[in-house]
Amino acid sequence: MSLTRNKPNPLVRLLLAVWLIGSAFSSSVALAEAELTIRIEQGIESALPIAVVPFAEVGDMHGSVDIAAIVRANLQRSGQFAAMPPQDMPSKPANFSAVNFKDWRTLGMENLVVGKILSDNNGGFVVEFRVLDVYKGKQLLGHRIPSSAAKMRLTAHYISDLIYEKLLGQKGAFQTRIAYVTVERKAKAKAKSVYRLQIADADGHAAHSLLESTEPLLSPAWSPDGSKLAYVSFEARNSSIYLQDVRNGKREEIISGPGINSSPAFSPDGQRLAVTLSRDGDPEIYLYNIRTRSLSRLTRHPAIDTEANWAPDGRSIVFTSDRGGGPQIYRVGFDGAPPRRVTFNMGNYNARARHSADGKKLAMVHGNDSGYHIAVLDLERNLHEVLTNARLDESPSFAPNGTMIIYATMGPGGSELAATSTDGRLKQRLALQRGEVREPAWGPFLK
């Protein structure tokens, strides 16, 4: 790919880095189905104390999943809860009547989760749990959930979401998924790297590959209903945009041809894609109608326009452009009015903006003298905050409930994923045991 300018341009370098990402890194061979290991590097001091007691097992469990451990890890990982380790618990009650509330109050515990797993007559399970207010000594929430051996982890995520919403008044995102790209570097000289497009649960488990290629894979983007991914592949030795069903694996090349074909982003109704194409000269933003397979050009400027992202109401798009002399975020509607700059008083480098689900915030890559970091711009107050401080952070993606941002960063072995709360108080690293992982995209709520 060649993007020639009369003078060096940071956005040109950005596009080159995105297209050729990984060429500067080396790492060990990565396992195709390796799970992400999550470690919390900075917590929230005001986290809510909670104890999730190991669930009692009634009947033949056949080595069932430790649901309580998954729920405990989910709540801890959210940063909003301080989960008590099982070894510190004064007792292990499985139902309301067995709880000695005085013991738990003495330990400063505010909420308690108890439960049991029962086998049914059809080879399945029923998971029963209760959320208790320790200080009031009463039940806040209770459910009986049919499940199966194959769905135990999903059941644990569902329970985590119910608890999160009940205690915090906000929808949880534990049942969601993330998409990302892994890179396996071959030890032999001249051997090609292997790129894999992968999907995992939000906690990094149940990872599986959708696609494997010896050519780069970039920019995965979820459809609003979570059934499809759009992404860029170089398997034809030039960039092409593909659409793939994540359930049955069926894929289709939808946009190809000479020049740049990149940065797909679904509209909120799932009917269109905003993409970056250079078929008419400079990279511009186009709209692709998935049903009619037609293209319409949205931006017209001699600068580079790329990395589009739809507003949640579907009425406008933000994108990166160097039309003002350096990479900045612009917004354009569909009424014919010219694009307007969004990032003011934020320095000379802001790129790859992504909306929060409520449309009130933009996460972006912000460059300054110390490197490239993740920043959030509050659109209502026009205030921004830099959330990360590593040398090279990129590809921010909001959780669907807006509480966390996942992004790619540099680790000891190369590129890995990290996450931060939108206020910057919680920081996590999500690293494969071996290999590199990048280009994260947080999926939508399950429909």
Residue, then its C-alpha position, 0 to 999 in steps of 0.5 A: m500500500s502506498l499513501t504518498r504525501n508531500k510531507p510526513n503525515p501522522l495519519v498516513r503513518l497511522l494507516l500504515a501501522v494499522w495495515l501492517i500491524g505486527s511487523a515490528f513485533s516478535s513473540s512465542v507461538a500462540l495457541a489457537e484456542a488459548e484463553l485470555t488471562i485477566r489480571i486486575e492492576q488497579g482497583i476501585e477503593s469504593a467497591l461494594p463488599i459481596a460474598v458469593v458462597p460456593f453453590a451446593e451440588v445436589g445430585d449427580m453433577h458430573g464435574s459441573v462448572d464452579i458457577a459461584a467462582i465464575v460469578r465471583a470473578n465476574l463481579q470482581r473483574s467489573g471493579q464495582f465489587a470486592a468479592m470475599p475469597p471463599q477461604d475467608m468465609p465464616s460458613k458456606p450456607a446454601n439457603f436463606s435459613a442457614v445464614n447467620f447474618k451476624d457473622w457476615r455483618t461482623l466481617g463488613m459484608e453488605n451482600l451475600v449470594v447463596g445457591k445450589i445446583l440440582s440435577d433434573n430427571n432429563g440429564g440437565f440442571v436447575v441452578e437456584f440462587r438468592v441475593l441477600d441484604v446482610y444488614k437488613g437480613k432479607q432477600l433482594l433477588g432469587h431465581r431458579i434457572p434451567s441449564s445444561a452442562a454445555k450452558m453452565r458458564l453462560t448461566a453463571h454470566y446470566i446470574s452475574d448480570l442479574i446481580y449486577e443490575k439488582l445491586l447497581g441499577q445498571k445492566g451487566a455485560f457479562q454475557t457479552r463477547i469480544a472479538y479480536v485478532t491473534v498473531e502466531r509468529k513462526a520460529k522458522a526463518k521466512a515462515k509466514s505468521v498465522y493470523r486468527l480472528q477469534i471470539a471469546d466470552a467477555d471474561g476471556h473463556a470459551a475462545h474459538s477461531l472463526l478464521e485462520s490466514t497467513e495474511p493480515l486480518l484487521s478491524p473486526a466489527w460486530s453487527p448490532d444483533g451480535s450475529k455477524l462480524a465485518y472485518v478486513s482480510f488481505e488473503a487476496r494480497n490486497s485488502s477486502i472487506y468480508l461479512q461472516d456469520v458467527r454462528n455457522g461460519k458462512r462468510e462473503e467478500i462484500i467489498s474488494g478492488p484496488g486501493i484501500n478497502s478498510s475500517p467497516a462499521f455497522s449502522p445501528d439498524g444493521q442495514r449499512l456499513a460505513v467503510t473507508l475506500s480509496r477507489d476515487g483517489d484519497p481515502e474517503i468514507y462510503l456507505y455500503n447498503i448490505r441489502t442492495r449491495s450498493l455504495s454511496r460516497l459520504t465524504r469528499h475532501p483531498a485529505i485522508d478520511t477513515e475509521a468511521n463510527w456511527a452515533p447510536d441514533g444513526r443520524s451521524i458518523v464520526f471519523t478520523s481526518d487530517r483535513g486540518g493538518g493532523p489527525q482529529i475527530y470530525r462528525v458528519g450527518f446525512d443532511g448534506a452539511p459539511p463535517r464539523r470538527v469534534t476534538f478541540n483543545m486536545g492536542n494535535y493527535n486524536a484518532r479512531a473514535r468510538h461512541s458509548a452506547d448512550g452516545k454521550k462519550l467518545a473513546m479515542v486514541h490520543g497522542n502526546d509527547s509520552g506516546y499514544h493513549i486512550a482518552v474519553l471525551d464527554l460530548e455534553r460537557n466538552l471535557h476529556e480525560v486521558l485514561t491510560n499511560a502506556r507507550l502505545d495504546e490503540s483500538p478502544s472499544f466500549a462495553p455495551n453498558g458503557t462502564m469499561i473500554i477494552y483496547a490493545t496495548m504493548g506488553p512484555g511479549g508484544s501486543e496484548l489487550a487491556a481494559t479500563s473503566t471509563d473513569g480510569r479507576l480500574k485497570q486490567r490486563l487481558a493477556l494470552q499466556r503466549g503470543e499476541v492479541r490485538e484489534p479488540a471489539w466488544g460485542p453487543f448485548l445478547k438479543 
